[in-house]
């Protein structure tokens, strides 16, 4: 790509490169494992008792499977290096490193959104019983929540990948979410876990309503990849 090409071209190339990395065999195997975990969790909850099984299955999936799977996707999209270095294979030929990095972030957000939605639906399917609410309603609601939460995790992991050697800031973002996302204070309001819990019917951070939590997750999914790309500019 010639130097000075438009920003859209650089972003498009970054999206294509990120998608190619996310289509690898390792990601396919990790996806199968994540789906199996979500499905098994729902079956276990249903066998314990059908009452509230769907809610418990979703809570477990959002608590563990979604963040860990999105973390694995982020590591692969960034080729297990810093986001800045992950953009270098295209930037070396003249594309803007910032634009390529943004494209990688976009591919990660989209893949994580689809994955989060799929995992949520699987959690509902596996825990479904005659005592559960109507399947279509539960699947739709859980699906868009899972998609939004997954996209927000992608935003955080893309931003984290701009810190520390080999982008190990991704791990820092994951640890912070596990340690503080279960709270309801100001710091928890900055993390996807707390808002996902609120959207699933639990206590949201700072007493925020579900629409407000949805907006917060959407902002994480859109602004954090942009911030990450800006940190990768030449």
N, C-alpha and C positions, 0 to 999 in steps of 0.2 A: 504494500500500500504506500503510495507516495507521501512524502512529508507534506503537511499542510492540508491533507484531505479533511473533509468535513467531520464534525463531531458525530453526526449520525452514522457515518461509515465506521468510525472507531468503536462506537457503542455496539453496532450490529456485529462487528467482528468479535467483540468481547462476548456477546450473547452466544454466538455460534461456538466459540471456543469453550465457554462454560458448559454449554449443552453437550458438547462432545465429551468433555470430561465426565459429566454426570450420566452419560450413557454407557459407561464402562461396565465390565463384568463385575467388578467389586461392588459397585453401587447396586446392581441388580441383585446380587446375593444379600447385601445389607437390607434391601427393600423387602425381600422375601422373609428375612429374619424379623424385621420390624412388624410386618403384617401378621406373622405367626404369633408374635408376642401379644399383639393387640387382640387377636382372635382367641388365644388361649386364656388371656385375662378375663374376657367376657364369659367364656364357658365356665371358668372357675367361679366367678361371681354368681352366675345363674344357678350353679349347683349348690352354692352355700344357701342361697334363698332367692327366689325370683323377685321378691319385693325390693325395689330399688336397685336391681342388678345392673340395669343400663346406666344409671347415674354413677354407680361405683366403678363400672367398667370404663366409662369415659374419664372419670377422675384419675384412675390409674394410668390410662393411656396418655392423658395430657401431662401427668406428673412425671412420667419417666420416658415413655417411648417417643413421644413427639420431640422433646428437646434433644434427646440423644441421637435420634435419627437425623434431625436437621443439622446437628453438630457434625455428624459424619458426612452429610452432603456438603457442608461448608468446607470441610477439610479437603474433599475431593475436588470441588470447584476451584479451589485455590491451589490445587496440586500440592497440598501440604507444605506450602511456603507462605511468606507474607503476600498479601494481595498485590502489593507493588511488584514483587518478583513474579507473581503468577501472570501478570500482564506483559512481562518482558518478551516472551516469544513473538508477540505481534508488535510491541513497541519498538523492538530492535529494527524493524523494517520501516519505521516512520510513523506508525499510528501513535496517537496521543496515549500515553500511559494512563492518564486520568480517564479518558473515554473508554479504553479497553477495560479498565478496572470497574467502571460503572456497568458496562455490559456484562461482566462476570457476575456482579452483584445482582443485576436484573434476572439473569438466568437462575441464580440461586434462590431468589425470592419466589420466582414462578414455580420452580421445582418443589420448594418447601411448602408453598401454599397448596399445591396439588397433593403432596404427600400428607400434609396435615389433615386435609379434608378426607382423603381416602382412609387414613388410620382411624379417624373419628367414626366414619361410616362402618368400618369393620368392627369397631368396638360396640356399636349399636347392634349390628347384625348378630354377633356372637352371643350377646346377652339378652336378646329379644325373647319374650315369652308372652303368653296370653295375658299375663297381669301387667305387661308394660303398656305405655301409651302407644298410640298409633305409630306404626313403623315409619311411614312416609314423612310424618311431621318431625319425628325424632332424628331421622337420617338427614333431612334437609337442614334443620337447625344446627345439629352437631357438625355437619359437613362445612357450613360456612364459618362456623366458629373455629373449627380445626384449620381451615385454610388461612384465616386471619392470624391465628396464633403462630402457625408455621411460618408465615411470611414475616411476622415480627421477629421470630427467632433468627431467621435468615438475615434480617437487617442488623441485629446485634452481632451475629457471628462474622458478617462481612466487615463490620466496623472493628471488631476485635482482632481480625486478621491483619490489621494494619499496625499492630503493636507487637513488640518483643521479637526475638529471633524465631524464624520460620513461622511467624504468625501465631505464636502460642497465646496471644491475647484472646483468641477464640475460646480457649480453655478457661481463661479468666472470666469471660462473659458467662459461660456455662456454670461455673462455680458460684458466681454472684447470684445467678438466678436460683440455683438450688438453695443457697444459704438464706437469701433475703426475699425471694419471690413469694414465699409462703406467708409473709407478713401482710399488714394492711396499712403501713405508714407511707411516708413520702418516698423513701428509697424503693419500696416494693412497687410503687406506682410507675417506676421507670422500667420495670421488667415485665416480660410477657406472661410469666406464670401467674401473677396476681390478677391480671385482667382476664386471663383465660378462666381462672376459677370463678371470677365474678360473672362472666358470661354463661357459665354452666349452672348458675343458680346459687353459688356460694357468696361469701363476703368479698366484695371488691375493695381495692385499695382506696383509702381516703373517702370512703363512702360514695364513690363515683357510681353513677347509674350505668346500666348496660350500654346505652348508646354512647356515653362518654368513654367507656372502656374500649368500645369498638373504634372510636376515633383515635384513641391513644395507640392502639395496636397498628392502625393504619399509618399513623405518623411514624412509628418505629420502622415499618416496612418500607416507607418511601424516603424518609429523611436520612436514616442511618447509612444506606448504601451510597447516597450522594455525599455524605460526610466522609465516608470511607474513600470514595473516588477522589475527593479533594485532597486527602492526605497522600494520595499516590501521584499527584501532579509533579511534573518535572521541576 
